[in-house]
Each structure stands twice: as C-alpha cells, then as structure tokens.
Amino acid sequence: MTSPAAPAGAPIGHAEIRTILIGVVLAMLLGALDQTIVVTALPTIGRDLGNAESLSWVVTAYLVTSTSVTPLYGKLSDIHGRRVTLMAAISIFLVGSVACALSPSIYWLIGARAFQGLGGGALISLGQTIIGDVVAPRERGRYQAYFAAVFTTSSIAGPVLGGLFAEYLHWSLIFWINLPLGVAAYVMTSRVLRLLPRHEHPHTLDLVGAGLMLAATVSLLLALTWGGSAFPWDSAEIAGLFAASVLGWILFSLRLAKAREPFIPLSVLANSVVRNGVIAMFFAIGSLVGLSVFMPLYFEAVLGLTAATSGVALIALMGGAVTGATISGRVMVHFTRYKLTAVLGLAIAALATLALAIWPGDLSFVAVEVILAVIGVGLGTIFPVGTTSIQNAVPLRQLGTATGVMNFFRSLGGAILVPAFSAIFLASVAAGGDLASVQTVVLEGTRNGVDFAHVFTGVFVAAAIALALAFVFQALMKELPLRTQLDLIEESR
C-alpha cells in the first residue's frame, strides 16, 4: 500500500530524511554527470558522425536549454509539488538520453541534447529544494555537503568515464549509462518523495514572463558561446544577439512590474538576502567552473603533465571544495554567526588565486596543488551558506522559485565567466606567442619547452577579481537567524 504524503508541518525522522536524501542525490548525480561526461568524448563523436565543425553545439544545446528552464521548474514545483515535477523531469531526461544514444547524425544529436536539457535543468535545483522541504534551515547545512560531493564526483568521474567509453567501447555509452541511473533515480525518488510534506500552493503560471526570460537567456548564452568562435565579437550576429538579450530582459522586467502574479515574485527579487546571495554565488561558482576548465590546460602547457594526470591533479581543487562545504555546513549547525565562514573562505580563495597570477611559472607542482586545495576549501564554504541563507529568507511556498532562481544564476555564472576567461586567455596567447588556438599552446608548451606561464596570468587575475566580488556580496548579505522549524515566514521579511 502506498504511503500518503506527509501533511505540511508533520515531523520527519532522520531515517526518512536519509532515505529521501539518497534518492534526491541520485537524481542530482544524473544531471551533474551528464554535464561533464560528454566533453572528452566529443572528438570521437565528431569522427564517427563525420562532422567536427558542429561539435560545440553538442555542449551548447544542453547548456542553453538546461539553464533556461531552471527557474521554470522551481515555479512549477511550487504549484504542482516536488514529486510530480521531478518525475516529469527525469522522464524527459531519459527520453532525451535514448535519442542521443541512437543519433544517426550530429544534427540529430544536437536536437536530442537540447531536449535532454529540458529535463536535466530540473534535477539539481529540485534536489536542493526538496531538502529545503524536509530539513529546517538550522540543520540544513550538514546536508549541503552531500550536494557538493555530487558536483565534485561528476567533475572528476565524468571526463574519465567519457574518455574511457569513447576510446575503448563506444561513445553512445555515455548516454546509455543514464538509463540504469535514471530508472533507479525514478523508482527511488517516486517512492521516497511520497514521504515529502506538501507545501505547494495554488498559483498561476506567468507564461508570458517565462517566455521572455527564456528568450533573453537563450540570446545571451548564444552570444557568449558563438562570440570569438563562430563569429567575431564585433560581428553583426553577436551584436544582434546581445541586443535581443537586452531587449528581452527589459521586457521581462516590465512584465514583472505589471503581471498580477509574475513569473518571479517581486518579493523574491527585492529580498536583499536573495539578491546578494545570488550574486555571490554567480561569481563564486563561475570562478570554480572557469578554474576547472583552465587548470588542466595550465598543468599540460606549463607543468608538462599529460591529459590523464592533469585530470587527477584537479582533484585538489574539487576535493577542497567538498572539504570546505563540509566544514561550512557543520559550522552552520553549531554557530550563530554562520556567514563568517563563507566570507573568510572567499577572501582566502581570492588571495590564493592571486598568488597563482603573481607566480604562474615559478611554482612547483606541489605548491600549485596546495594553492588549489586552499582555493577549493575557500570556495566550498559558500555552497551550504549561500543555499541555506537564500532558502531561509523566503516562505516555504516560494522555496522552489527562490532555489530555481539561485541555480539559474549559478549556471549563468559559469556560462558567462568561462567565455570571459577564454577571451582573456586567447588575447594573451595572441599577444605573447602569436598563436591561434589553445591546442597550440599545449603542444608548444609541452613539446618544445616554450614558457607559456605568462599566458595564464590574465585568467588567474580575472578569477581572483571574480572571487573578490563574491566576497563583497557575501559580506553584504544580511545574516538572518536560521529557523529551527519548517514554518512559514512573514512576507515582510
């Protein structure tokens, strides 16, 4: 007999929370792994499907759709409940995975990846929202470390598995592997989420506002993805996309002001905790993604490591992030001044990144690893503090919306800062060595003994600045007392 959903306010024991957590983490791992496992298989996919020129779209298509729909799922979960929304997202993701695995051409694969992203955009955000439904903010920090572990596992295991499947088996396995994981996630979460308290409220979905936000986001992401690669930054195509994005955001803002029930409630956007917390996460997570992209290149071009060993060397950064999240989450449980951990962590991370910029070619491998571990620990502190603070500042009926907005800007941070770092990097390459590609830097740096350490200085400076901005906005974020119960809070807060 199926257990009914727990009524709002009914206490849930630690055993039930752990059961819900396992199912949610599995769904989150499904989404996080798919963002990283594809990258190392792209060259093989291009050769097999006979089209290497369009390969970037395999990544871009998923990025555009998954980022764009994240706030939409948050709103839908507030209206229809977490369980039915997550089940729908997993189903869409699995159908898209099968379509990807069976792709006969690169264009079919691109379309399938876009469809897959329509489901994948919900998996991580809804997981964080569900934990917010069952764990009081005072206790929530200890569970956020599990989520940081999911991202770290996917960042390390994803590229390794993608490379192994493509080289020794078949690239389609990077999509087929989603089936057993996805079915397990579906069955487990469908069962355990029946234990979830029901907090949804009757709302109307602002389809016009949602459409304007999607259009503005897609235009921005396409401009950032195509700029400097498919089209020059000063081309009419890129300028047109940026202009379309600006127009879309203006119209979206006007819609928020006039709609009876806007897509994103003005009370959420006006909340200073949400606003400062989201901006801090934007810069912090964007820096982490950017460093995870450029550090393997630094290892190969400057320190002479192989592609395999550079992936292992990145564990210092990602493992440090899990450690920092674990420490910060524990601090939130036991101390009132919980924000201080993230403020200090971001300050230390910014200073450590600046050290890489000052001595890019003078540090030993061990010194670089120590610095990366320090950066990771410092960055990791914002995971539980940022998520819990934002969720703590809104009523439970807006929990999905606020969490969706947070994850949207987290994804947008990576989507914006990585192209920004790339532009800085390529400008340094052109100025210093008159080279045209990242691959050339690696080959020249490792085979001919050329010193390209200075090429990375600009990237490290940009990352340090981004982390400094994250520090500023985290420091500005008001430190509200963490609620000890899953009660609704007043709108006036």
C-alpha positions as CSV (number, residue, x, y, z in Angstrom):
1,M,0.0,0.0,0.0
2,T,1.4,3.4,-0.9
3,S,2.2,5.7,2.0
4,P,0.4,9.0,1.7
5,A,2.3,12.3,1.6
6,A,3.1,13.8,4.9
7,P,1.0,16.8,5.8
8,A,2.7,20.2,6.0
9,G,4.3,20.6,9.3
10,A,4.4,16.9,10.2
11,P,7.8,15.9,11.7
12,I,10.0,13.7,9.6
13,G,12.6,11.5,11.3
14,H,16.3,11.3,10.4
15,A,15.8,7.8,8.8
16,E,13.2,9.2,6.5
17,I,15.3,12.2,5.7
18,R,18.3,10.0,4.9
19,T,16.0,7.9,2.6
20,I,14.8,11.0,0.8
21,L,18.4,12.3,0.5
22,I,19.7,9.1,-1.2
23,G,17.0,9.3,-3.8
24,V,17.5,13.0,-4.4
25,V,21.3,12.7,-4.6
26,L,21.0,10.0,-7.2
27,A,18.8,12.3,-9.3
28,M,21.2,15.2,-8.9
29,L,24.2,13.0,-9.8
30,L,22.3,12.0,-13.0
31,G,22.1,15.7,-14.0
32,A,25.6,16.7,-12.9
33,L,27.4,13.8,-14.5
34,D,25.8,14.5,-17.9
35,Q,27.3,18.0,-17.9
36,T,30.9,16.6,-17.7
37,I,30.9,13.2,-19.3
38,V,30.3,14.4,-22.9
39,V,33.3,16.7,-23.2
40,T,36.1,14.1,-23.5
41,A,34.1,12.0,-26.0
42,L,33.5,14.9,-28.4
43,P,36.5,14.2,-30.8
44,T,35.4,10.6,-31.2
45,I,31.7,11.7,-31.7
46,G,32.9,14.1,-34.4
47,R,34.9,11.5,-36.3
48,D,32.1,8.9,-36.0
49,L,29.3,11.2,-37.2
50,G,31.5,12.9,-39.8
51,N,31.1,16.5,-38.6
52,A,33.6,18.0,-36.3
53,E,32.7,21.6,-37.1
54,S,29.3,21.5,-35.2
55,L,30.6,19.6,-32.1
56,S,30.5,22.7,-29.8
57,W,26.7,22.6,-30.3
58,V,26.5,19.2,-28.5
59,V,27.5,21.0,-25.4
60,T,25.9,24.4,-26.1
61,A,22.4,22.9,-26.9
62,Y,22.3,21.2,-23.5
63,L,23.7,24.3,-21.7
64,V,21.1,26.7,-23.3
65,T,18.0,24.6,-22.5
66,S,19.0,23.3,-19.1
67,T,20.0,26.8,-17.8
68,S,16.9,28.5,-19.3
69,V,14.3,26.1,-17.8
70,T,15.7,26.0,-14.2
71,P,13.6,28.8,-12.8
72,L,10.5,27.4,-14.7
73,Y,10.8,24.1,-12.8
74,G,11.1,25.9,-9.5
75,K,7.9,27.7,-10.1
76,L,6.2,24.5,-11.4
77,S,7.2,22.6,-8.2
78,D,5.7,25.4,-6.1
79,I,2.4,25.0,-8.0
80,H,2.2,21.2,-8.6
81,G,4.5,19.7,-5.9
82,R,8.1,18.5,-6.0
83,R,7.4,14.8,-6.7
84,V,5.4,15.1,-9.9
85,T,7.7,17.8,-11.2
86,L,10.8,15.8,-10.6
87,M,9.3,12.6,-12.1
88,A,8.4,14.6,-15.2
89,A,12.0,16.0,-15.4
90,I,13.6,12.6,-15.0
91,S,11.3,11.1,-17.7
92,I,12.2,13.9,-20.2
93,F,15.9,13.5,-19.4
94,L,15.8,9.7,-20.1
95,V,13.9,10.1,-23.4
96,G,16.5,12.6,-24.4
97,S,19.3,10.3,-23.4
98,V,17.9,7.5,-25.6
99,A,17.5,9.8,-28.5
100,C,21.2,10.9,-28.0
101,A,22.5,7.4,-28.0
102,L,20.6,6.5,-31.2
103,S,21.7,9.6,-33.0
104,P,22.5,8.9,-36.7
105,S,23.9,12.4,-37.3
106,I,25.4,15.3,-35.5
107,Y,22.3,17.4,-36.1
108,W,20.0,14.7,-34.5
109,L,22.4,14.6,-31.6
110,I,22.3,18.3,-31.1
111,G,18.5,18.3,-31.1
112,A,18.4,15.4,-28.7
113,R,20.8,17.2,-26.4
114,A,18.6,20.2,-26.4
115,F,15.6,18.0,-25.5
116,Q,17.6,16.3,-22.8
117,G,18.5,19.6,-21.2
118,L,14.8,20.4,-20.8
119,G,14.7,17.6,-18.2
120,G,18.3,18.0,-16.9
121,G,17.7,21.6,-15.9
122,A,15.5,20.5,-13.0
123,L,17.4,17.7,-11.4
124,I,19.9,19.7,-9.4
125,S,17.6,22.6,-8.4
126,L,14.7,20.4,-7.4
127,G,17.1,18.2,-5.3
128,Q,18.1,21.3,-3.3
129,T,14.5,22.4,-3.0
130,I,13.4,19.0,-1.7
131,I,15.9,19.1,1.1
132,G,14.6,22.5,2.0
133,D,11.2,21.0,2.4
134,V,12.2,18.4,5.0
135,V,15.1,19.9,6.9
136,A,14.9,23.1,8.9
137,P,17.4,25.8,7.9
138,R,19.4,25.4,11.2
139,E,20.1,21.7,10.3
140,R,20.2,22.1,6.5
141,G,23.9,23.0,6.3
142,R,25.1,19.5,7.1
143,Y,23.2,18.1,4.1
144,Q,24.5,20.6,1.6
145,A,28.0,18.9,1.8
146,Y,26.4,15.9,0.1
147,F,25.4,18.1,-2.8
148,A,29.0,19.5,-3.1
149,A,30.2,15.9,-3.2
150,V,27.9,15.2,-6.2
151,F,29.4,18.1,-8.2
152,T,32.9,17.0,-7.3
153,T,32.3,13.4,-8.2
154,S,30.8,14.4,-11.6
155,S,33.7,16.8,-12.3
156,I,36.3,14.1,-11.8
157,A,34.5,10.9,-12.8
158,G,32.6,12.4,-15.8
159,P,35.6,13.3,-18.0
160,V,37.3,10.0,-17.1
161,L,34.3,7.8,-18.0
162,G,33.6,9.8,-21.1
163,G,37.1,9.2,-22.4
164,L,37.2,5.5,-21.5
165,F,33.8,4.9,-23.2
166,A,34.8,6.8,-26.3
167,E,38.2,5.2,-26.6
168,Y,37.7,1.6,-25.6
169,L,33.9,1.0,-26.1
170,H,31.5,3.3,-27.9
171,W,30.6,6.9,-27.3
172,S,26.9,6.1,-27.2
173,L,27.5,4.5,-23.8
174,I,27.9,8.0,-22.2
175,F,24.1,8.3,-22.9
176,W,23.1,4.7,-22.3
177,I,24.6,4.8,-18.8
178,N,21.8,7.3,-17.9
179,L,19.2,4.6,-18.3
180,P,20.1,2.4,-15.3
181,L,20.9,5.5,-13.2
182,G,17.8,7.3,-14.3
183,V,15.5,4.4,-13.8
184,A,16.9,3.9,-10.3
185,A,16.5,7.6,-9.6
186,Y,12.9,7.5,-10.8
187,V,11.9,4.4,-8.8
188,M,13.6,5.5,-5.7
189,T,12.5,9.1,-5.7
190,S,9.0,8.2,-6.7
191,R,8.8,6.1,-3.6
192,V,10.6,8.2,-1.1
193,L,9.0,11.5,-2.2
194,R,5.7,10.2,-1.1
195,L,7.1,10.9,2.4
196,L,7.5,14.6,1.5
197,P,5.4,17.2,3.2
198,R,3.0,19.0,0.9
199,H,3.8,22.7,0.7
200,E,2.5,23.7,-2.7
201,H,0.0,26.5,-3.1
202,P,-2.4,27.4,-5.9
203,H,-0.6,29.7,-8.3
204,T,-1.0,30.8,-11.9
205,L,2.0,30.3,-14.2
206,D,3.1,33.5,-16.0
207,L,3.7,32.0,-19.4
208,V,4.5,35.4,-21.0
209,G,7.1,36.2,-18.3
210,A,8.6,32.7,-18.6
211,G,8.8,33.1,-22.4
212,L,10.5,36.5,-22.2
213,M,13.0,35.1,-19.7
214,L,13.8,32.1,-21.8
215,A,14.2,34.3,-24.9
216,A,16.6,36.7,-23.1
217,T,18.6,33.9,-21.6
218,V,18.9,31.9,-24.8
219,S,20.1,35.0,-26.7
220,L,22.7,35.8,-24.1
221,L,24.0,32.2,-24.0
222,L,24.2,32.0,-27.8
223,A,26.1,35.3,-28.0
224,L,28.6,34.1,-25.3
225,T,29.0,30.7,-26.9
226,W,29.4,31.9,-30.5
227,G,31.4,35.1,-29.8
228,G,35.1,34.6,-30.7
229,S,34.5,31.2,-32.2
230,A,31.7,31.0,-34.8
231,F,31.6,34.8,-35.2
232,P,33.9,37.7,-34.2
233,W,33.0,39.5,-31.1
234,D,32.4,42.7,-33.1
235,S,30.2,41.0,-35.7
236,A,26.7,42.0,-36.5
237,E,25.4,38.5,-35.4
238,I,26.9,38.7,-31.9
239,A,25.8,42.4,-31.5
240,G,22.3,41.4,-32.6
241,L,22.1,38.5,-30.1
242,F,23.3,40.8,-27.2
243,A,20.7,43.4,-28.3
244,A,18.0,40.8,-28.4
245,S,19.0,39.7,-24.9
246,V,19.0,43.2,-23.5
247,L,15.5,43.8,-25.1
248,G,14.3,40.5,-23.6
249,W,15.4,41.4,-20.1
250,I,13.8,44.9,-20.4
251,L,10.5,43.4,-21.4
252,F,10.8,40.7,-18.7
253,S,11.4,43.5,-16.1
254,L,8.3,45.4,-17.3
255,R,6.3,42.1,-17.2
256,L,7.4,41.5,-13.6
257,A,6.1,45.0,-12.6
258,K,2.7,44.6,-14.3
259,A,1.7,41.0,-14.1
260,R,-0.8,40.0,-11.4
261,E,1.4,37.1,-10.4
262,P,4.8,37.4,-12.1
263,F,6.9,34.5,-13.1
264,I,9.4,35.5,-10.4
265,P,7.7,37.3,-7.4
266,L,9.0,40.8,-6.8
267,S,9.2,39.9,-3.1
268,V,11.9,37.4,-4.0
269,L,13.9,39.8,-6.2
270,A,13.5,42.6,-3.6
271,N,14.8,40.4,-0.8
272,S,18.3,41.6,0.0
273,V,19.4,38.2,1.2
274,V,18.4,36.5,-2.0
275,R,19.8,39.3,-4.2
276,N,23.2,39.5,-2.5
277,G,23.4,35.7,-2.1
278,V,22.6,35.0,-5.7
279,I,25.2,37.5,-7.0
280,A,27.8,36.0,-4.6
281,M,27.0,32.5,-5.9
282,F,27.2,33.8,-9.5
283,F,30.8,34.9,-9.2
284,A,32.0,32.1,-6.9
285,I,30.6,29.2,-8.9
286,G,31.5,30.9,-12.2
287,S,35.1,31.1,-10.9
288,L,35.1,27.5,-9.8
289,V,33.9,26.3,-13.3
290,G,36.4,28.6,-15.0
291,L,39.3,27.3,-13.0
292,S,38.2,23.7,-13.5
293,V,38.4,24.4,-17.3
294,F,41.7,26.2,-17.4
295,M,43.8,24.4,-14.7
296,P,44.1,21.2,-16.7
297,L,45.4,23.3,-19.6
298,Y,47.8,25.0,-17.2
299,F,49.0,21.6,-16.0
300,E,49.7,20.5,-19.5
301,A,51.2,23.7,-21.0
302,V,53.2,24.9,-18.1
303,L,53.9,21.9,-15.8
304,G,54.1,19.3,-18.7
305,L,51.6,16.9,-17.3
306,T,49.6,14.5,-19.5
307,A,45.9,14.9,-20.1
308,A,45.3,11.9,-17.7
309,T,47.5,13.2,-14.9
310,S,46.2,16.7,-15.2
311,G,42.7,15.4,-14.5
312,V,44.0,13.7,-11.4
313,A,45.8,16.9,-10.3
314,L,42.5,18.7,-10.5
315,I,41.2,16.6,-7.5
316,A,43.0,19.1,-5.2
317,L,40.6,21.9,-6.3
318,M,37.4,19.8,-6.4
319,G,38.2,17.8,-3.3
320,G,39.0,21.0,-1.4
321,A,35.5,22.3,-2.4
322,V,33.9,19.3,-0.7
323,T,36.0,19.8,2.4
324,G,35.1,23.5,2.6
325,A,31.4,22.7,2.1
326,T,31.5,20.1,4.8
327,I,33.3,22.4,7.3
328,S,30.9,25.3,6.5
329,G,27.8,23.1,6.8
330,R,28.9,21.9,10.2
331,V,29.6,25.4,11.4
332,M,26.1,26.4,10.4
333,V,24.6,23.7,12.7
334,H,26.6,24.8,15.8
335,F,27.2,28.5,15.5
336,T,25.0,31.6,15.2
337,R,27.5,33.6,13.1
338,Y,27.4,31.1,10.2
339,K,28.1,33.7,7.4
340,L,31.6,34.4,8.6
341,T,32.9,31.0,7.4
342,A,32.0,31.8,3.8
343,V,33.2,35.4,4.0
344,L,36.6,34.3,5.2
345,G,36.7,31.4,2.8
346,L,36.1,33.5,-0.2
347,A,38.7,36.1,0.9
348,I,41.3,33.3,1.3
349,A,40.3,31.8,-2.1
350,A,40.7,35.2,-3.8
351,L,44.2,35.8,-2.3
352,A,45.3,32.2,-3.1
353,T,44.2,32.7,-6.8
354,L,46.1,36.0,-6.9
355,A,49.2,34.0,-5.8
356,L,48.8,31.9,-9.0
357,A,48.6,35.1,-11.0
358,I,51.8,36.6,-9.4
359,W,53.9,33.5,-9.8
360,P,52.4,31.5,-12.7
361,G,55.7,29.9,-13.8
362,D,57.7,29.9,-10.6
363,L,55.7,27.5,-8.5
364,S,56.4,23.8,-8.2
365,F,53.7,21.2,-8.8
366,V,53.3,20.6,-5.1
367,A,53.0,24.3,-4.4
368,V,50.3,24.6,-7.1
369,E,48.4,21.7,-5.6
370,V,48.5,23.2,-2.1
371,I,47.2,26.5,-3.5
372,L,44.4,24.8,-5.4
373,A,43.4,22.9,-2.3
374,V,43.2,26.2,-0.4
375,I,41.2,27.8,-3.2
376,G,38.8,24.8,-3.2
377,V,38.3,24.8,0.5
378,G,37.6,28.6,0.5
379,L,35.2,28.3,-2.4
380,G,33.4,25.3,-1.0
381,T,32.3,27.3,2.1
382,I,29.7,29.2,0.0
383,F,27.8,26.1,-1.0
384,P,25.9,25.5,2.2
385,V,25.9,29.1,3.4
386,G,24.6,30.6,0.1
387,T,21.9,27.9,-0.5
388,T,20.6,27.8,3.1
389,S,20.6,31.5,3.6
390,I,18.6,32.1,0.4
391,Q,16.1,29.4,1.3
392,N,15.9,30.6,4.9
393,A,14.9,34.1,3.7
394,V,11.7,33.1,1.8
395,P,8.4,31.5,2.7
396,L,8.1,27.8,2.0
397,R,5.6,28.5,-0.7
398,Q,8.3,30.3,-2.6
399,L,11.1,27.9,-1.8
400,G,11.1,26.3,-5.3
401,T,11.1,29.6,-7.1
402,A,13.9,31.1,-5.0
403,T,16.0,27.9,-5.3
404,G,15.4,27.9,-9.1
405,V,16.5,31.5,-9.4
406,M,19.7,30.7,-7.4
407,N,20.6,27.8,-9.6
408,F,19.8,29.7,-12.7
409,F,22.3,32.4,-11.8
410,R,24.8,29.8,-10.7
411,S,24.7,28.2,-14.1
412,L,24.7,31.6,-15.8
413,G,27.9,32.4,-13.8
414,G,29.8,29.5,-15.4
415,A,28.2,30.3,-18.8
416,I,29.4,33.9,-18.6
417,L,32.7,33.7,-16.8
418,V,34.2,30.8,-18.8
419,P,33.8,32.7,-22.2
420,A,35.2,35.8,-20.4
421,F,38.2,33.8,-19.2
422,S,38.6,32.3,-22.6
423,A,38.7,35.7,-24.3
424,I,41.3,36.9,-21.8
425,F,43.3,33.8,-22.4
426,L,43.2,33.9,-26.2
427,A,44.1,37.6,-26.1
428,S,47.2,36.8,-24.0
429,V,48.1,33.9,-26.4
430,A,47.9,36.2,-29.4
431,A,49.9,38.9,-27.7
432,G,52.6,36.7,-26.3
433,G,53.1,34.0,-28.9
434,D,51.1,34.9,-31.9
435,L,49.3,31.6,-31.6
436,A,45.7,30.9,-32.6
437,S,44.5,28.1,-30.5
438,V,44.5,26.5,-27.1
439,Q,45.8,23.3,-28.6
440,T,48.8,25.0,-30.0
441,V,49.7,26.4,-26.5
442,V,49.6,22.9,-25.1
443,L,51.7,21.4,-27.9
444,E,54.3,24.2,-27.8
445,G,54.4,24.3,-24.1
446,T,55.0,20.6,-23.5
447,R,57.0,19.6,-26.6
448,N,59.3,22.5,-27.4
449,G,59.9,23.8,-23.9
450,V,58.3,27.1,-24.5
451,D,57.3,29.1,-21.4
452,F,53.6,29.9,-21.6
453,A,53.1,30.6,-17.9
454,H,52.5,34.3,-18.5
455,V,49.6,33.4,-20.8
456,F,47.6,32.3,-17.8
457,T,48.2,35.4,-15.7
458,G,45.2,37.2,-17.1
459,V,42.9,34.2,-16.4
460,F,44.1,34.0,-12.8
461,V,43.7,37.7,-12.2
462,A,40.2,37.6,-13.6
463,A,39.3,34.7,-11.3
464,A,40.7,36.5,-8.3
465,I,38.6,39.6,-9.2
466,A,35.5,37.4,-9.5
467,L,36.2,35.8,-6.2
468,A,36.7,39.2,-4.6
469,L,33.3,40.3,-5.9
470,A,31.8,37.1,-4.5
471,F,33.4,38.0,-1.1
472,V,32.0,41.6,-1.3
473,F,28.4,40.4,-1.9
474,Q,28.6,37.6,0.6
475,A,29.8,40.1,3.2
476,L,26.9,42.4,2.3
477,M,24.3,39.6,2.6
478,K,22.2,40.1,5.8
479,E,22.7,37.2,8.3
480,L,19.2,36.2,9.3
481,P,18.7,33.8,12.3
482,L,18.3,30.3,10.9
483,R,14.8,28.9,11.5
484,T,14.7,25.8,13.6
485,Q,11.3,24.7,12.3
486,L,9.8,24.3,8.8
487,D,7.4,27.1,9.4
488,L,6.2,29.8,7.0
489,I,7.8,33.2,7.4
490,E,6.2,36.6,7.0
491,E,6.4,38.3,3.6
492,S,7.6,41.4,5.4
493,R,11.0,39.7,6.0
